[in-house]
Amino acid sequence: MVGEKVLNQSVGIANEIVEKLGQLGLWLQALGLVIVIWIIVQIANWVINRKRLKRLDVMIEKLDKIERELAKKPRAKR
């Protein structure tokens, strides 16, 4: 009788431990999913920003070319 109570309690404790570990596993899966989504968003952001920087570099080169051409031309007197 005492042995049955101890056995039932130990089984109950084991079930609680397994349940807590299962919940912890679900939280870790959710956290992992959030991290994966965050990494995907960061990669997309990096690609978009890289394209923007390339366009800015092209614009800066064009502006430099225009400035050089304007510097070569003599200024008209008023």
PDB file of N, CA, C and O in Angstrom, chain B, residues numbered from 101:
ATOM      1  N   MET B 101       0.809  -1.177   0.000  1.00  0.00           N
ATOM      2  CA  MET B 101       0.000   0.000   0.000  1.00  0.00           C
ATOM      3  C   MET B 101       0.866   1.260   0.000  1.00  0.00           C
ATOM      4  O   MET B 101       0.630   2.180  -0.783  1.00  0.00           O
ATOM      5  N   VAL B 102       1.857   1.298   0.868  1.00  0.00           N
ATOM      6  CA  VAL B 102       2.779   2.431   0.890  1.00  0.00           C
ATOM      7  C   VAL B 102       3.620   2.428  -0.387  1.00  0.00           C
ATOM      8  O   VAL B 102       3.920   3.478  -0.955  1.00  0.00           O
ATOM      9  N   GLY B 103       3.986   1.247  -0.813  1.00  0.00           N
ATOM     10  CA  GLY B 103       4.777   1.123  -2.041  1.00  0.00           C
ATOM     11  C   GLY B 103       4.010   1.629  -3.255  1.00  0.00           C
ATOM     12  O   GLY B 103       4.586   2.233  -4.160  1.00  0.00           O
ATOM     13  N   GLU B 104       2.698   1.374  -3.264  1.00  0.00           N
ATOM     14  CA  GLU B 104       1.884   1.844  -4.388  1.00  0.00           C
ATOM     15  C   GLU B 104       1.821   3.359  -4.413  1.00  0.00           C
ATOM     16  O   GLU B 104       1.890   3.967  -5.482  1.00  0.00           O
ATOM     17  N   LYS B 105       1.689   3.980  -3.237  1.00  0.00           N
ATOM     18  CA  LYS B 105       1.623   5.442  -3.167  1.00  0.00           C
ATOM     19  C   LYS B 105       2.934   6.059  -3.654  1.00  0.00           C
ATOM     20  O   LYS B 105       2.936   7.028  -4.414  1.00  0.00           O
ATOM     21  N   VAL B 106       4.037   5.484  -3.207  1.00  0.00           N
ATOM     22  CA  VAL B 106       5.344   5.996  -3.630  1.00  0.00           C
ATOM     23  C   VAL B 106       5.509   5.815  -5.139  1.00  0.00           C
ATOM     24  O   VAL B 106       5.997   6.709  -5.831  1.00  0.00           O
ATOM     25  N   LEU B 107       5.100   4.661  -5.634  1.00  0.00           N
ATOM     26  CA  LEU B 107       5.204   4.388  -7.068  1.00  0.00           C
ATOM     27  C   LEU B 107       4.324   5.347  -7.861  1.00  0.00           C
ATOM     28  O   LEU B 107       4.752   5.875  -8.887  1.00  0.00           O
ATOM     29  N   ASN B 108       3.098   5.576  -7.395  1.00  0.00           N
ATOM     30  CA  ASN B 108       2.184   6.490  -8.081  1.00  0.00           C
ATOM     31  C   ASN B 108       2.728   7.920  -8.059  1.00  0.00           C
ATOM     32  O   ASN B 108       2.615   8.648  -9.046  1.00  0.00           O
ATOM     33  N   GLN B 109       3.320   8.317  -6.928  1.00  0.00           N
ATOM     34  CA  GLN B 109       3.885   9.666  -6.841  1.00  0.00           C
ATOM     35  C   GLN B 109       5.078   9.812  -7.779  1.00  0.00           C
ATOM     36  O   GLN B 109       5.228  10.835  -8.447  1.00  0.00           O
ATOM     37  N   SER B 110       5.919   8.794  -7.827  1.00  0.00           N
ATOM     38  CA  SER B 110       7.098   8.881  -8.695  1.00  0.00           C
ATOM     39  C   SER B 110       6.683   8.909 -10.164  1.00  0.00           C
ATOM     40  O   SER B 110       7.303   9.601 -10.972  1.00  0.00           O
ATOM     41  N   VAL B 111       5.645   8.165 -10.510  1.00  0.00           N
ATOM     42  CA  VAL B 111       5.139   8.194 -11.886  1.00  0.00           C
ATOM     43  C   VAL B 111       4.542   9.564 -12.178  1.00  0.00           C
ATOM     44  O   VAL B 111       4.729  10.109 -13.265  1.00  0.00           O
ATOM     45  N   GLY B 112       3.825  10.118 -11.208  1.00  0.00           N
ATOM     46  CA  GLY B 112       3.237  11.455 -11.374  1.00  0.00           C
ATOM     47  C   GLY B 112       4.311  12.513 -11.549  1.00  0.00           C
ATOM     48  O   GLY B 112       4.175  13.411 -12.380  1.00  0.00           O
ATOM     49  N   ILE B 113       5.383  12.409 -10.766  1.00  0.00           N
ATOM     50  CA  ILE B 113       6.491  13.361 -10.878  1.00  0.00           C
ATOM     51  C   ILE B 113       7.172  13.213 -12.235  1.00  0.00           C
ATOM     52  O   ILE B 113       7.527  14.206 -12.871  1.00  0.00           O
ATOM     53  N   ALA B 114       7.351  11.976 -12.671  1.00  0.00           N
ATOM     54  CA  ALA B 114       7.969  11.739 -13.981  1.00  0.00           C
ATOM     55  C   ALA B 114       7.105  12.339 -15.092  1.00  0.00           C
ATOM     56  O   ALA B 114       7.626  12.937 -16.034  1.00  0.00           O
ATOM     57  N   ASN B 115       5.798  12.178 -14.978  1.00  0.00           N
ATOM     58  CA  ASN B 115       4.895  12.751 -15.983  1.00  0.00           C
ATOM     59  C   ASN B 115       4.978  14.275 -15.989  1.00  0.00           C
ATOM     60  O   ASN B 115       4.956  14.893 -17.054  1.00  0.00           O
ATOM     61  N   GLU B 116       5.073  14.878 -14.814  1.00  0.00           N
ATOM     62  CA  GLU B 116       5.197  16.337 -14.725  1.00  0.00           C
ATOM     63  C   GLU B 116       6.500  16.814 -15.361  1.00  0.00           C
ATOM     64  O   GLU B 116       6.531  17.823 -16.066  1.00  0.00           O
ATOM     65  N   ILE B 117       7.569  16.076 -15.099  1.00  0.00           N
ATOM     66  CA  ILE B 117       8.870  16.446 -15.677  1.00  0.00           C
ATOM     67  C   ILE B 117       8.812  16.361 -17.203  1.00  0.00           C
ATOM     68  O   ILE B 117       9.295  17.254 -17.899  1.00  0.00           O
ATOM     69  N   VAL B 118       8.225  15.290 -17.711  1.00  0.00           N
ATOM     70  CA  VAL B 118       8.109  15.128 -19.167  1.00  0.00           C
ATOM     71  C   VAL B 118       7.247  16.244 -19.749  1.00  0.00           C
ATOM     72  O   VAL B 118       7.561  16.781 -20.812  1.00  0.00           O
ATOM     73  N   GLU B 119       6.166  16.593 -19.062  1.00  0.00           N
ATOM     74  CA  GLU B 119       5.283  17.659 -19.535  1.00  0.00           C
ATOM     75  C   GLU B 119       6.015  19.002 -19.558  1.00  0.00           C
ATOM     76  O   GLU B 119       5.891  19.763 -20.518  1.00  0.00           O
ATOM     77  N   LYS B 120       6.776  19.290 -18.501  1.00  0.00           N
ATOM     78  CA  LYS B 120       7.543  20.550 -18.444  1.00  0.00           C
ATOM     79  C   LYS B 120       8.598  20.584 -19.549  1.00  0.00           C
ATOM     80  O   LYS B 120       8.801  21.619 -20.184  1.00  0.00           O
ATOM     81  N   LEU B 121       9.264  19.461 -19.778  1.00  0.00           N
ATOM     82  CA  LEU B 121      10.266  19.407 -20.844  1.00  0.00           C
ATOM     83  C   LEU B 121       9.615  19.592 -22.209  1.00  0.00           C
ATOM     84  O   LEU B 121      10.188  20.222 -23.098  1.00  0.00           O
ATOM     85  N   GLY B 122       8.422  19.043 -22.371  1.00  0.00           N
ATOM     86  CA  GLY B 122       7.687  19.224 -23.624  1.00  0.00           C
ATOM     87  C   GLY B 122       7.335  20.682 -23.856  1.00  0.00           C
ATOM     88  O   GLY B 122       7.455  21.190 -24.971  1.00  0.00           O
ATOM     89  N   GLN B 123       6.897  21.356 -22.790  1.00  0.00           N
ATOM     90  CA  GLN B 123       6.584  22.778 -22.904  1.00  0.00           C
ATOM     91  C   GLN B 123       7.843  23.580 -23.223  1.00  0.00           C
ATOM     92  O   GLN B 123       7.811  24.504 -24.035  1.00  0.00           O
ATOM     93  N   LEU B 124       8.938  23.222 -22.585  1.00  0.00           N
ATOM     94  CA  LEU B 124      10.207  23.893 -22.855  1.00  0.00           C
ATOM     95  C   LEU B 124      10.614  23.681 -24.311  1.00  0.00           C
ATOM     96  O   LEU B 124      11.105  24.601 -24.964  1.00  0.00           O
ATOM     97  N   GLY B 125      10.410  22.481 -24.809  1.00  0.00           N
ATOM     98  CA  GLY B 125      10.717  22.189 -26.214  1.00  0.00           C
ATOM     99  C   GLY B 125       9.882  23.036 -27.162  1.00  0.00           C
ATOM    100  O   GLY B 125      10.389  23.519 -28.175  1.00  0.00           O
ATOM    101  N   LEU B 126       8.607  23.218 -26.843  1.00  0.00           N
ATOM    102  CA  LEU B 126       7.746  24.054 -27.683  1.00  0.00           C
ATOM    103  C   LEU B 126       8.214  25.507 -27.674  1.00  0.00           C
ATOM    104  O   LEU B 126       8.216  26.173 -28.709  1.00  0.00           O
ATOM    105  N   TRP B 127       8.610  25.990 -26.496  1.00  0.00           N
ATOM    106  CA  TRP B 127       9.126  27.369 -26.408  1.00  0.00           C
ATOM    107  C   TRP B 127      10.406  27.514 -27.221  1.00  0.00           C
ATOM    108  O   TRP B 127      10.608  28.526 -27.893  1.00  0.00           O
ATOM    109  N   LEU B 128      11.264  26.511 -27.160  1.00  0.00           N
ATOM    110  CA  LEU B 128      12.512  26.573 -27.928  1.00  0.00           C
ATOM    111  C   LEU B 128      12.233  26.531 -29.430  1.00  0.00           C
ATOM    112  O   LEU B 128      12.912  27.206 -30.203  1.00  0.00           O
ATOM    113  N   GLN B 129      11.250  25.751 -29.844  1.00  0.00           N
ATOM    114  CA  GLN B 129      10.878  25.720 -31.260  1.00  0.00           C
ATOM    115  C   GLN B 129      10.352  27.079 -31.708  1.00  0.00           C
ATOM    116  O   GLN B 129      10.706  27.567 -32.781  1.00  0.00           O
ATOM    117  N   ALA B 130       9.506  27.685 -30.882  1.00  0.00           N
ATOM    118  CA  ALA B 130       8.958  28.998 -31.223  1.00  0.00           C
ATOM    119  C   ALA B 130      10.075  30.038 -31.306  1.00  0.00           C
ATOM    120  O   ALA B 130      10.093  30.867 -32.216  1.00  0.00           O
ATOM    121  N   LEU B 131      10.994  29.990 -30.360  1.00  0.00           N
ATOM    122  CA  LEU B 131      12.123  30.919 -30.365  1.00  0.00           C
ATOM    123  C   LEU B 131      12.988  30.705 -31.604  1.00  0.00           C
ATOM    124  O   LEU B 131      13.431  31.667 -32.231  1.00  0.00           O
ATOM    125  N   GLY B 132      13.223  29.465 -31.948  1.00  0.00           N
ATOM    126  CA  GLY B 132      14.001  29.152 -33.147  1.00  0.00           C
ATOM    127  C   GLY B 132      13.330  29.675 -34.407  1.00  0.00           C
ATOM    128  O   GLY B 132      14.000  30.200 -35.297  1.00  0.00           O
ATOM    129  N   LEU B 133      12.015  29.535 -34.489  1.00  0.00           N
ATOM    130  CA  LEU B 133      11.273  30.041 -35.639  1.00  0.00           C
ATOM    131  C   LEU B 133      11.393  31.558 -35.733  1.00  0.00           C
ATOM    132  O   LEU B 133      11.586  32.102 -36.820  1.00  0.00           O
ATOM    133  N   VAL B 134      11.280  32.232 -34.605  1.00  0.00           N
ATOM    134  CA  VAL B 134      11.420  33.695 -34.589  1.00  0.00           C
ATOM    135  C   VAL B 134      12.815  34.097 -35.053  1.00  0.00           C
ATOM    136  O   VAL B 134      12.960  35.041 -35.830  1.00  0.00           O
ATOM    137  N   ILE B 135      13.826  33.401 -34.592  1.00  0.00           N
ATOM    138  CA  ILE B 135      15.206  33.719 -34.985  1.00  0.00           C
ATOM    139  C   ILE B 135      15.408  33.484 -36.479  1.00  0.00           C
ATOM    140  O   ILE B 135      16.054  34.292 -37.145  1.00  0.00           O
ATOM    141  N   VAL B 136      14.871  32.402 -37.008  1.00  0.00           N
ATOM    142  CA  VAL B 136      15.003  32.120 -38.446  1.00  0.00           C
ATOM    143  C   VAL B 136      14.312  33.205 -39.268  1.00  0.00           C
ATOM    144  O   VAL B 136      14.866  33.677 -40.260  1.00  0.00           O
ATOM    145  N   ILE B 137      13.118  33.598 -38.867  1.00  0.00           N
ATOM    146  CA  ILE B 137      12.401  34.665 -39.579  1.00  0.00           C
ATOM    147  C   ILE B 137      13.185  35.966 -39.505  1.00  0.00           C
ATOM    148  O   ILE B 137      13.283  36.686 -40.499  1.00  0.00           O
ATOM    149  N   TRP B 138      13.748  36.279 -38.331  1.00  0.00           N
ATOM    150  CA  TRP B 138      14.544  37.502 -38.169  1.00  0.00           C
ATOM    151  C   TRP B 138      15.761  37.486 -39.094  1.00  0.00           C
ATOM    152  O   TRP B 138      16.092  38.503 -39.703  1.00  0.00           O
ATOM    153  N   ILE B 139      16.420  36.344 -39.199  1.00  0.00           N
ATOM    154  CA  ILE B 139      17.593  36.227 -40.077  1.00  0.00           C
ATOM    155  C   ILE B 139      17.181  36.436 -41.536  1.00  0.00           C
ATOM    156  O   ILE B 139      17.888  37.111 -42.285  1.00  0.00           O
ATOM    157  N   ILE B 140      16.057  35.869 -41.944  1.00  0.00           N
ATOM    158  CA  ILE B 140      15.577  36.043 -43.320  1.00  0.00           C
ATOM    159  C   ILE B 140      15.295  37.514 -43.604  1.00  0.00           C
ATOM    160  O   ILE B 140      15.658  38.025 -44.664  1.00  0.00           O
ATOM    161  N   VAL B 141      14.654  38.189 -42.667  1.00  0.00           N
ATOM    162  CA  VAL B 141      14.361  39.619 -42.842  1.00  0.00           C
ATOM    163  C   VAL B 141      15.655  40.422 -42.928  1.00  0.00           C
ATOM    164  O   VAL B 141      15.759  41.342 -43.740  1.00  0.00           O
ATOM    165  N   GLN B 142      16.639  40.085 -42.100  1.00  0.00           N
ATOM    166  CA  GLN B 142      17.915  40.803 -42.131  1.00  0.00           C
ATOM    167  C   GLN B 142      18.640  40.597 -43.456  1.00  0.00           C
ATOM    168  O   GLN B 142      19.247  41.532 -43.979  1.00  0.00           O
ATOM    169  N   ILE B 143      18.586  39.396 -44.000  1.00  0.00           N
ATOM    170  CA  ILE B 143      19.220  39.130 -45.296  1.00  0.00           C
ATOM    171  C   ILE B 143      18.520  39.940 -46.393  1.00  0.00           C
ATOM    172  O   ILE B 143      19.181  40.532 -47.245  1.00  0.00           O
ATOM    173  N   ALA B 144      17.189  39.965 -46.371  1.00  0.00           N
ATOM    174  CA  ALA B 144      16.447  40.756 -47.361  1.00  0.00           C
ATOM    175  C   ALA B 144      16.797  42.234 -47.227  1.00  0.00           C
ATOM    176  O   ALA B 144      16.978  42.924 -48.230  1.00  0.00           O
ATOM    177  N   ASN B 145      16.892  42.716 -46.002  1.00  0.00           N
ATOM    178  CA  ASN B 145      17.274  44.113 -45.749  1.00  0.00           C
ATOM    179  C   ASN B 145      18.654  44.403 -46.311  1.00  0.00           C
ATOM    180  O   ASN B 145      18.872  45.443 -46.931  1.00  0.00           O
ATOM    181  N   TRP B 146      19.576  43.495 -46.097  1.00  0.00           N
ATOM    182  CA  TRP B 146      20.950  43.670 -46.573  1.00  0.00           C
ATOM    183  C   TRP B 146      20.984  43.759 -48.094  1.00  0.00           C
ATOM    184  O   TRP B 146      21.692  44.596 -48.653  1.00  0.00           O
ATOM    185  N   VAL B 147      20.217  42.896 -48.766  1.00  0.00           N
ATOM    186  CA  VAL B 147      20.181  42.903 -50.230  1.00  0.00           C
ATOM    187  C   VAL B 147      19.609  44.226 -50.734  1.00  0.00           C
ATOM    188  O   VAL B 147      20.159  44.831 -51.654  1.00  0.00           O
ATOM    189  N   ILE B 148      18.514  44.673 -50.138  1.00  0.00           N
ATOM    190  CA  ILE B 148      17.887  45.933 -50.558  1.00  0.00           C
ATOM    191  C   ILE B 148      18.834  47.105 -50.330  1.00  0.00           C
ATOM    192  O   ILE B 148      18.986  47.956 -51.207  1.00  0.00           O
ATOM    193  N   ASN B 149      19.467  47.160 -49.174  1.00  0.00           N
ATOM    194  CA  ASN B 149      20.393  48.251 -48.882  1.00  0.00           C
ATOM    195  C   ASN B 149      21.595  48.225 -49.804  1.00  0.00           C
ATOM    196  O   ASN B 149      22.106  49.277 -50.186  1.00  0.00           O
ATOM    197  N   ARG B 150      22.047  47.054 -50.161  1.00  0.00           N
ATOM    198  CA  ARG B 150      23.192  46.939 -51.068  1.00  0.00           C
ATOM    199  C   ARG B 150      22.844  47.516 -52.432  1.00  0.00           C
ATOM    200  O   ARG B 150      23.657  48.215 -53.038  1.00  0.00           O
ATOM    201  N   LYS B 151      21.625  47.225 -52.925  1.00  0.00           N
ATOM    202  CA  LYS B 151      21.180  47.784 -54.200  1.00  0.00           C
ATOM    203  C   LYS B 151      21.087  49.305 -54.115  1.00  0.00           C
ATOM    204  O   LYS B 151      21.478  50.003 -55.050  1.00  0.00           O
ATOM    205  N   ARG B 152      20.573  49.820 -53.000  1.00  0.00           N
ATOM    206  CA  ARG B 152      20.472  51.272 -52.825  1.00  0.00           C
ATOM    207  C   ARG B 152      21.848  51.917 -52.826  1.00  0.00           C
ATOM    208  O   ARG B 152      22.048  52.963 -53.442  1.00  0.00           O
ATOM    209  N   LEU B 153      22.787  51.300 -52.142  1.00  0.00           N
ATOM    210  CA  LEU B 153      24.140  51.854 -52.099  1.00  0.00           C
ATOM    211  C   LEU B 153      24.783  51.850 -53.480  1.00  0.00           C
ATOM    212  O   LEU B 153      25.504  52.787 -53.824  1.00  0.00           O
ATOM    213  N   LYS B 154      24.539  50.825 -54.267  1.00  0.00           N
ATOM    214  CA  LYS B 154      25.080  50.789 -55.628  1.00  0.00           C
ATOM    215  C   LYS B 154      24.499  51.929 -56.454  1.00  0.00           C
ATOM    216  O   LYS B 154      25.222  52.592 -57.198  1.00  0.00           O
ATOM    217  N   ARG B 155      23.180  52.161 -56.323  1.00  0.00           N
ATOM    218  CA  ARG B 155      22.566  53.267 -57.060  1.00  0.00           C
ATOM    219  C   ARG B 155      23.135  54.603 -56.600  1.00  0.00           C
ATOM    220  O   ARG B 155      23.368  55.488 -57.423  1.00  0.00           O
ATOM    221  N   LEU B 156      23.360  54.761 -55.308  1.00  0.00           N
ATOM    222  CA  LEU B 156      23.955  55.999 -54.800  1.00  0.00           C
ATOM    223  C   LEU B 156      25.360  56.193 -55.350  1.00  0.00           C
ATOM    224  O   LEU B 156      25.735  57.310 -55.706  1.00  0.00           O
ATOM    225  N   ASP B 157      26.134  55.130 -55.422  1.00  0.00           N
ATOM    226  CA  ASP B 157      27.486  55.228 -55.976  1.00  0.00           C
ATOM    227  C   ASP B 157      27.440  55.683 -57.429  1.00  0.00           C
ATOM    228  O   ASP B 157      28.251  56.511 -57.844  1.00  0.00           O
ATOM    229  N   VAL B 158      26.500  55.150 -58.203  1.00  0.00           N
ATOM    230  CA  VAL B 158      26.362  55.561 -59.604  1.00  0.00           C
ATOM    231  C   VAL B 158      25.998  57.038 -59.682  1.00  0.00           C
ATOM    232  O   VAL B 158      26.547  57.771 -60.504  1.00  0.00           O
ATOM    233  N   MET B 159      25.080  57.476 -58.833  1.00  0.00           N
ATOM    234  CA  MET B 159      24.679  58.885 -58.828  1.00  0.00           C
ATOM    235  C   MET B 159      25.846  59.787 -58.449  1.00  0.00           C
ATOM    236  O   MET B 159      26.021  60.851 -59.043  1.00  0.00           O
ATOM    237  N   ILE B 160      26.634  59.384 -57.484  1.00  0.00           N
ATOM    238  CA  ILE B 160      27.791  60.175 -57.063  1.00  0.00           C
ATOM    239  C   ILE B 160      28.809  60.268 -58.194  1.00  0.00           C
ATOM    240  O   ILE B 160      29.381  61.332 -58.427  1.00  0.00           O
ATOM    241  N   GLU B 161      29.037  59.169 -58.891  1.00  0.00           N
ATOM    242  CA  GLU B 161      29.962  59.190 -60.028  1.00  0.00           C
ATOM    243  C   GLU B 161      29.471  60.146 -61.109  1.00  0.00           C
ATOM    244  O   GLU B 161      30.263  60.898 -61.677  1.00  0.00           O
ATOM    245  N   LYS B 162      28.172  60.124 -61.398  1.00  0.00           N
ATOM    246  CA  LYS B 162      27.615  61.030 -62.403  1.00  0.00           C
ATOM    247  C   LYS B 162      27.761  62.483 -61.963  1.00  0.00           C
ATOM    248  O   LYS B 162      28.103  63.347 -62.771  1.00  0.00           O
ATOM    249  N   LEU B 163      27.502  62.755 -60.685  1.00  0.00           N
ATOM    250  CA  LEU B 163      27.656  64.121 -60.178  1.00  0.00           C
ATOM    251  C   LEU B 163      29.105  64.578 -60.271  1.00  0.00           C
ATOM    252  O   LEU B 163      29.371  65.722 -60.639  1.00  0.00           O
ATOM    253  N   ASP B 164      30.034  63.702 -59.943  1.00  0.00           N
ATOM    254  CA  ASP B 164      31.454  64.051 -60.054  1.00  0.00           C
ATOM    255  C   ASP B 164      31.819  64.365 -61.501  1.00  0.00           C
ATOM    256  O   ASP B 164      32.569  65.305 -61.764  1.00  0.00           O
ATOM    257  N   LYS B 165      31.294  63.589 -62.430  1.00  0.00           N
ATOM    258  CA  LYS B 165      31.567  63.814 -63.849  1.00  0.00           C
ATOM    259  C   LYS B 165      31.015  65.172 -64.282  1.00  0.00           C
ATOM    260  O   LYS B 165      31.688  65.919 -64.992  1.00  0.00           O
ATOM    261  N   ILE B 166      29.804  65.488 -63.859  1.00  0.00           N
ATOM    262  CA  ILE B 166      29.197  66.783 -64.191  1.00  0.00           C
ATOM    263  C   ILE B 166      30.019  67.919 -63.592  1.00  0.00           C
ATOM    264  O   ILE B 166      30.247  68.928 -64.259  1.00  0.00           O
ATOM    265  N   GLU B 167      30.464  67.773 -62.353  1.00  0.00           N
ATOM    266  CA  GLU B 167      31.280  68.806 -61.712  1.00  0.00           C
ATOM    267  C   GLU B 167      32.590  69.016 -62.465  1.00  0.00           C
ATOM    268  O   GLU B 167      33.024  70.154 -62.645  1.00  0.00           O
ATOM    269  N   ARG B 168      33.220  67.936 -62.905  1.00  0.00           N
ATOM    270  CA  ARG B 168      34.469  68.063 -63.659  1.00  0.00           C
ATOM    271  C   ARG B 168      34.235  68.790 -64.979  1.00  0.00           C
ATOM    272  O   ARG B 168      35.032  69.641 -65.374  1.00  0.00           O
ATOM    273  N   GLU B 169      33.136  68.453 -65.663  1.00  0.00           N
ATOM    274  CA  GLU B 169      32.827  69.116 -66.929  1.00  0.00           C
ATOM    275  C   GLU B 169      32.533  70.591 -66.724  1.00  0.00           C
ATOM    276  O   GLU B 169      32.946  71.428 -67.527  1.00  0.00           O
ATOM    277  N   LEU B 170      31.824  70.911 -65.657  1.00  0.00           N
ATOM    278  CA  LEU B 170      31.530  72.318 -65.380  1.00  0.00           C
ATOM    279  C   LEU B 170      32.791  73.082 -64.994  1.00  0.00           C
ATOM    280  O   LEU B 170      32.930  74.262 -65.315  1.00  0.00           O
ATOM    281  N   ALA B 171      33.695  72.418 -64.318  1.00  0.00           N
ATOM    282  CA  ALA B 171      34.936  73.080 -63.917  1.00  0.00           C
ATOM    283  C   ALA B 171      35.818  73.369 -65.131  1.00  0.00           C
ATOM    284  O   ALA B 171      36.586  74.330 -65.102  1.00  0.00           O
ATOM    285  N   LYS B 172      35.734  72.579 -66.186  1.00  0.00           N
ATOM    286  CA  LYS B 172      36.535  72.777 -67.389  1.00  0.00           C
ATOM    287  C   LYS B 172      36.042  73.965 -68.204  1.00  0.00           C
ATOM    288  O   LYS B 172      36.846  74.667 -68.818  1.00  0.00           O
ATOM    289  N   LYS B 173      34.735  74.199 -68.219  1.00  0.00           N
ATOM    290  CA  LYS B 173      34.168  75.259 -69.044  1.00  0.00           C
ATOM    291  C   LYS B 173      34.474  76.615 -68.419  1.00  0.00           C
ATOM    292  O   LYS B 173      34.368  76.784 -67.204  1.00  0.00           O
ATOM    293  N   PRO B 174      34.854  77.578 -69.252  1.00  0.00           N
ATOM    294  CA  PRO B 174      35.076  78.924 -68.711  1.00  0.00           C
ATOM    295  C   PRO B 174      33.734  79.564 -68.359  1.00  0.00           C
ATOM    296  O   PRO B 174      32.715  79.302 -68.997  1.00  0.00           O
ATOM    297  N   ARG B 175      33.762  80.388 -67.351  1.00  0.00           N
ATOM    298  CA  ARG B 175      32.532  81.050 -66.921  1.00  0.00           C
ATOM    299  C   ARG B 175      32.261  82.256 -67.813  1.00  0.00           C
ATOM    300  O   ARG B 175      33.171  82.982 -68.214  1.00  0.00           O
ATOM    301  N   ALA B 176      31.005  82.438 -68.100  1.00  0.00           N
ATOM    302  CA  ALA B 176      30.618  83.589 -68.923  1.00  0.00           C
ATOM    303  C   ALA B 176      30.626  84.844 -68.066  1.00  0.00           C
ATOM    304  O   ALA B 176      30.214  84.825 -66.906  1.00  0.00           O
ATOM    305  N   LYS B 177      31.105  85.939 -68.658  1.00  0.00           N
ATOM    306  CA  LYS B 177      31.125  87.216 -67.933  1.00  0.00           C
ATOM    307  C   LYS B 177      29.770  87.872 -68.058  1.00  0.00           C
ATOM    308  O   LYS B 177      29.103  87.759 -69.086  1.00  0.00           O
ATOM    309  N   ARG B 178      29.378  88.541 -67.034  1.00  0.00           N
ATOM    310  CA  ARG B 178      28.087  89.227 -67.062  1.00  0.00           C
ATOM    311  C   ARG B 178      28.246  90.658 -67.427  1.00  0.00           C
ATOM    312  O   ARG B 178      27.259  91.390 -67.499  1.00  0.00           O
TER     313      ARG B 178
END
